[in-house]
Amino acid sequence: MSTMIRIQDDIKQKLDSLKAYPREPYTAVISRIIDSYETEELTDEDISDIETSLNDLKAGRYRTIEEYAEDEGINLS
């Protein structure tokens, strides 16, 4: 069974840019998008790591990319 849907031109362009190959059907593109959302469940460890990181940010325990680059001798220019 198939169903026709209408989408805005800008959404179609975004779907086109997500194609793995030029003639890939939109069904495959949309299915891949849906599958990626279904597999992105956060574990308890992930949630704990995020909470720790947020607490570090709030407490000012972080370095900017510029500070990191300088410490590592990386030229950002």
C-alpha positions in Angstrom: 0.0 0.0 0.0 1.2 3.5 -0.7 0.0 6.9 0.2 0.8 10.2 -1.5 1.7 13.1 0.8 2.4 16.8 0.1 5.6 18.4 1.4 7.0 21.8 1.1 9.8 22.4 -1.4 12.4 23.1 1.3 11.6 19.8 3.0 11.9 18.0 -0.3 15.3 19.6 -0.8 16.4 18.4 2.6 15.2 14.9 1.9 17.1 15.0 -1.4 20.3 15.9 0.4 19.9 12.9 2.7 19.7 10.4 -0.1 22.5 7.8 -0.1 22.4 7.8 -3.9 20.6 9.9 -6.4 17.8 7.5 -7.2 17.2 6.3 -3.7 13.4 6.3 -3.0 12.1 8.7 -0.4 10.6 5.7 1.5 14.2 4.5 2.2 15.3 8.0 3.3 12.4 8.4 5.6 12.8 4.9 7.0 16.4 5.6 7.8 15.5 8.8 9.6 12.8 6.9 11.6 15.3 4.1 12.4 17.9 6.5 13.7 15.4 8.0 16.2 14.3 4.5 17.4 17.9 3.5 18.2 18.9 6.7 20.0 17.8 5.7 23.5 19.9 7.1 26.3 21.2 4.7 28.9 21.4 5.5 32.6 25.1 6.0 32.2 24.5 8.5 29.3 22.1 10.5 31.5 24.5 10.5 34.4 27.4 11.7 32.1 25.2 14.5 30.8 24.2 15.6 34.3 27.9 15.6 35.4 28.8 17.6 32.3 26.1 20.1 33.0 27.2 20.5 36.6 30.8 21.0 35.4 29.6 23.8 33.0 27.6 25.5 35.7 30.5 25.4 38.1 32.9 26.9 35.5 34.9 23.7 35.1 35.6 23.9 31.3 38.0 25.3 28.8 37.2 27.1 25.6 38.4 25.7 22.3 40.9 28.6 22.1 42.3 27.6 25.5 42.5 24.0 24.5 44.2 24.8 21.2 46.8 27.0 23.0 47.5 24.3 25.6 48.0 21.7 22.8 49.9 24.0 20.5 47.2 24.0 17.8 46.9 27.0 15.5 43.2 27.8 14.9 43.9 30.5 12.2 
